[in-house]
Amino acid sequence: MTVEKVVYQSKKIKDENGLLKLVSRIVCIDCKIVNSDGESIVVPHHSKELVPLSIVVKGNAEVYKFINREDPYKNY
């Protein structure tokens, strides 16, 4: 799986002074995968579904801690 692109949503909001400002947020991350037929398809993922490789190589228990934002990943 590879990251194809990050999808953002932008909108204008009023700040505390009543001025309009543009803000953006991540909607999803489009990842390219190869299905069982050998075709490349793009599948959207929530950003919390993706786990850094440095954590994955530590094993399932570490991935579980990351996904559930347990120590040491509370502020990740």
Secondary structure, 3 states (H helix, E strand, C coil): CEEEEEEEEEEEEECCCCCEEEEEEEEEEEEEEECCCCCEEEEEECHHHCCCHHHHCCCHHHHHHHHCCCCCCCCC
